[in-house]
Amino acid sequence: MAEQLTGLADDRALLGRTSTAERVSDILRTRIADGYFPPGTRLSEDSIGGALGVSRNTLREAFRLLTHERLLVHELNRGVFVRVLTVEDVEDIYRTRGLVECAVVRGLGEPPYGLDRLDEAVAQGQRAAREGDWNGVGTANIHFHRELVSLAGSDRTDELMRSVFAELRLAFHVVDDPRRLHEPYLVRNLEILQALRDGDRDGAERLLAVYLGDSLRRVVEVYRRRVGEDGADLGRGLSCPGGGRRF
């Protein structure tokens, strides 16, 4: 608990002079995505509000925003928790990814494309792999696909997929073997990037579609084993006297 709250205290500088709920939600979203608050964690208003130096009303509004994004859930008489996804949630996330990411590639227009940030994401993943940081490889993978979506040049699409990718990280954080999950996609992201460098939109879309199908099967297999069909197994595993893990 102390480590998580110390990290939040370091984030106070990001709030600037005006501690808005949107800025607080940005900080908490990042911390959830980075695994500081794992799925099933109970979030304490007093502890988090104190660490960030914000009012209870501001924090509650931030919680409300993140609940709307499906990252948190409010349980009556128990409090606010980081959401535990179900297998159905994971399948829906990948369905959304397929619809959006493939459409982005299909609609790119004529090459050349601005691929510098995709290059950076691939390099980030390769560095993390060399260092044995497989959670870092997962982060780089998310960055690659976020930058792929950004090629559409649509703020609305970026905002939609920011929420989708944040939800996906909730699934990644319960995986017990991140190397097995993420390592195969280092090469596959590079293959998608190379197809785009070559101006081969159709080839890139085919590679992406196969990638997403394989990734869905792999994540669902691991997720079903770890948390069950409805996420209840993880919820039970994280619970403790007093209402669950609490920060």
C-alpha angles and dihedrals in degrees: 000000000000092000093052093048092046088054091052091049088056088055094059090092089063090064094066118191096323117058099204125178089239092058092045090050090050090055094046092045090055092047092050091048090050092052099249088128108035123205111286094030116139112226117218116216092206097049097043094040090051093048092051096036095233133133123261090245092054091049092048090053090050089050089051092053092050091046088055087053089053094243096111134034128203115219116197113251091358106070138231121328137184103256122257109214124223124223087254089056091052091050091050092049090055092045088056092046091053093050095047106033096045091047090052092054092044092052099046096111124211122347150277099078130194100255103157095109092046087053089052092050092051091049090048090055093048092051092049091050092052089052092048091243100142095169085055088053088055090052091050089050091055090048091053093054093042089055090046089057091047089063086079089069091223120136091196093053091047091052093048093050094044087066093043093051091047089055090049090057088060088063093045091054094065094051111115096201109040093172092059090048100045108027097079092058096060090077094037094054088051090052091052090048092050092051089053091048087054090050091243102143094166092052092047091050092050091050090048094049092051090045093053093047092051092044092051092053092047095047094045091049092053094039095051090051094048104040108010127237097302102030092251094122092060091046090054092045093055098042122106137166110299098038109301137300107336134195 
